[in-house]
Amino acid sequence: MRNRTVLITGSTGGIGWETARGLAAQGARVILVGRDARRAAAAAELLRQQGTGTAESITADLTRQDGVRELAELVAQRHETLDVLVNNFGYVPPRRQLTVEGVELTFAANVLTPYLLTTLLLPELRAASGRVVNLTGGIPDGPIDPGNLQAERRFLGWTFSQYNHCKTALMAMSYEFARTTEGITVNVAYPGHASTPGSRALPMRAAPWAFRPLIPVIQVLGPLLFKYTAKAARSSIHLASAPELEGVTGKYFDTNAAEAAWPAAVLDDRNRSAVWELCNQVVSAA
Ligand SMILES: NC(=O)c1ccc[n+]([C@@H]2O[C@H](COP(=O)([O-])OP(=O)(O)OC[C@H]3O[C@@H](n4cnc5c(N)ncnc54)[C@H](OP(=O)(O)O)[C@@H]3O)[C@@H](O)[C@H]2O)c1
């Protein structure tokens, strides 16, 4: 990865941070992205001290389209080429709410942000035959409801959550991106559960009813029960750097960095079209 430029969103903590550490250790030039400027600068400094590569940081609010656009502009100003984009940032809102652009927040953060950032950085990615890695989560083999993509009818249920729904929708968007876009590769990684700032702060009311009793247990025992965060970064690091994956696109890799079958909902053309069209529509309307 020496001299390769890698952008990782949500990388000043959690799985993104471990992904950054792993790729910097292979000599990559890493761009860290977080919300908090001080944390981001400190993380980049730590990486410079630990890694054999170089590191810089950018702050952006990735729940907003203007935040995504500012990030893309800064990256394009500073770098002519981008070898890897890891769309690692994910978010679990506690209730249905809309972004300033009027998009349901779970869909905006988990599906639209990776779609828009990849689209905006296509020239830099194409210039390097770049790799895009999108992170799924929750229960990724659940259904997609094309009539409920922005939780118009349902945000939470007994086992349903809009977060799980959107992570499967993200997989559909990634599949479609890989199928329709030349000059880059797009694959999906499932990290598995890890105790991270995000998972420790998971609000009880964001979980489906059936899983609520587990939330306090997860918050207290998560560090003991779950994978080490470094292990959860394994699939992302593999997809970003493995030489044998050169040119491999449109694949899904599980928590052990092994290729896995796409969920049935992702293989359904109607679901993929619905997700893709919604992404196009809300981005053009902004
Ligand atoms: N953890 C799990 O068990 C698990 C399981 C399955 C899938 N996943 C997926 O794996 C990915 C990483 O998960 P994680 O648990 O490591 O995430 P996390 O702990 O929530 O990630 C923290 C990072 O995200 C940044 N961040 C938070 N809000 C932001 C915003 N609005 N704009 C920009 N950056 C923001 C933080 O920066 P600041 O510190 O500056 O806020 C920090 O760098 C996500 O896509 C998640 O859905 C996680």
The ligand as an SDF file (V2000), in Angstrom:
LIG
                    3D

 48 52  0  0  0  0  0  0  0  0999 V2000
  -19.6630   -1.6180   16.0190 N   0  0  0  0  0  0  0  0  0  0  0  0
  -20.3670   -2.6420   15.6020 C   0  0  0  0  0  0  0  0  0  0  0  0
  -20.6900   -3.5690   16.3640 O   0  0  0  0  0  0  0  0  0  0  0  0
  -20.7760   -2.7440   14.1480 C   0  0  0  0  0  0  0  0  0  0  0  0
  -21.4210   -3.9130   13.7160 C   0  0  0  0  0  0  0  0  0  0  0  0
  -21.7850   -4.0280   12.3780 C   0  0  0  0  0  0  0  0  0  0  0  0
  -21.5250   -2.9750   11.4990 C   0  0  0  0  0  0  0  0  0  0  0  0
  -20.9360   -1.8340   11.9520 N   0  0  0  0  0  0  0  0  0  0  0  0
  -20.6800   -0.7600   10.9700 C   0  0  0  0  0  0  0  0  0  0  0  0
  -19.2870   -0.5050   10.9320 O   0  0  0  0  0  0  0  0  0  0  0  0
  -19.0320    0.8930   10.6980 C   0  0  0  0  0  0  0  0  0  0  0  0
  -18.1610    1.4460   11.8040 C   0  0  0  0  0  0  0  0  0  0  0  0
  -18.8450    1.2290   13.0400 O   0  0  0  0  0  0  0  0  0  0  0  0
  -18.2890    1.7600   14.4390 P   0  0  0  0  0  0  0  0  0  0  0  0
  -19.1310    1.0840   15.4710 O   0  0  0  0  0  0  0  0  0  0  0  0
  -16.8080    1.6660   14.4660 O   0  0  0  0  0  0  0  0  0  0  0  0
  -18.7330    3.3080   14.3360 O   0  0  0  0  0  0  0  0  0  0  0  0
  -18.5600    4.4800   15.4360 P   0  0  0  0  0  0  0  0  0  0  0  0
  -17.9640    3.9540   16.6840 O   0  0  0  0  0  0  0  0  0  0  0  0
  -19.8650    5.1890   15.5330 O   0  0  0  0  0  0  0  0  0  0  0  0
  -17.5340    5.4190   14.6560 O   0  0  0  0  0  0  0  0  0  0  0  0
  -16.9380    6.4880   15.2630 C   0  0  0  0  0  0  0  0  0  0  0  0
  -16.3280    7.3550   14.1810 C   0  0  0  0  0  0  0  0  0  0  0  0
  -17.3740    7.9740   13.3950 O   0  0  0  0  0  0  0  0  0  0  0  0
  -17.1810    9.3990   13.4380 C   0  0  0  0  0  0  0  0  0  0  0  0
  -18.4570   10.1000   13.3430 N   0  0  0  0  0  0  0  0  0  0  0  0
  -19.5180   10.0100   14.1850 C   0  0  0  0  0  0  0  0  0  0  0  0
  -20.5090   10.8100   13.7460 N   0  0  0  0  0  0  0  0  0  0  0  0
  -20.0570   11.4350   12.6260 C   0  0  0  0  0  0  0  0  0  0  0  0
  -20.6250   12.3760   11.7000 C   0  0  0  0  0  0  0  0  0  0  0  0
  -21.8590   12.8440   11.8500 N   0  0  0  0  0  0  0  0  0  0  0  0
  -19.8780   12.7630   10.6410 N   0  0  0  0  0  0  0  0  0  0  0  0
  -18.6130   12.2950   10.4690 C   0  0  0  0  0  0  0  0  0  0  0  0
  -18.0370   11.3970   11.2950 N   0  0  0  0  0  0  0  0  0  0  0  0
  -18.7410   10.9730   12.3610 C   0  0  0  0  0  0  0  0  0  0  0  0
  -16.5090    9.6240   14.7800 C   0  0  0  0  0  0  0  0  0  0  0  0
  -15.8940   10.8930   14.7910 O   0  0  0  0  0  0  0  0  0  0  0  0
  -16.0080   11.8250   16.1170 P   0  0  0  0  0  0  0  0  0  0  0  0
  -15.2980   11.0600   17.1930 O   0  0  0  0  0  0  0  0  0  0  0  0
  -15.3470   13.0900   15.7490 O   0  0  0  0  0  0  0  0  0  0  0  0
  -17.4800   11.9730   16.4000 O   0  0  0  0  0  0  0  0  0  0  0  0
  -15.5190    8.4740   14.7840 C   0  0  0  0  0  0  0  0  0  0  0  0
  -14.4540    8.7380   13.9000 O   0  0  0  0  0  0  0  0  0  0  0  0
  -20.4140    1.5440   10.5980 C   0  0  0  0  0  0  0  0  0  0  0  0
  -20.8100    1.6180    9.2590 O   0  0  0  0  0  0  0  0  0  0  0  0
  -21.3260    0.5780   11.3480 C   0  0  0  0  0  0  0  0  0  0  0  0
  -22.6670    0.6620   10.9160 O   0  0  0  0  0  0  0  0  0  0  0  0
  -20.5520   -1.7070   13.2570 C   0  0  0  0  0  0  0  0  0  0  0  0
  1  2  1  0
  2  3  2  0
  2  4  1  0
  4  5  1  0
  4 48  2  0
  5  6  2  0
  6  7  1  0
  7  8  2  0
  8  9  1  0
  8 48  1  0
  9 10  1  0
  9 46  1  0
 10 11  1  0
 11 12  1  0
 11 44  1  0
 12 13  1  0
 13 14  1  0
 14 15  2  0
 14 16  1  0
 14 17  1  0
 17 18  1  0
 18 19  2  0
 18 20  1  0
 18 21  1  0
 21 22  1  0
 22 23  1  0
 23 24  1  0
 23 42  1  0
 24 25  1  0
 25 26  1  0
 25 36  1  0
 26 27  1  0
 26 35  1  0
 27 28  2  0
 28 29  1  0
 29 30  1  0
 29 35  2  0
 30 31  1  0
 30 32  2  0
 32 33  1  0
 33 34  2  0
 34 35  1  0
 36 37  1  0
 36 42  1  0
 37 38  1  0
 38 39  2  0
 38 40  1  0
 38 41  1  0
 42 43  1  0
 44 45  1  0
 44 46  1  0
 46 47  1  0
M  CHG  2   8   1  16  -1
M  END
$$$$
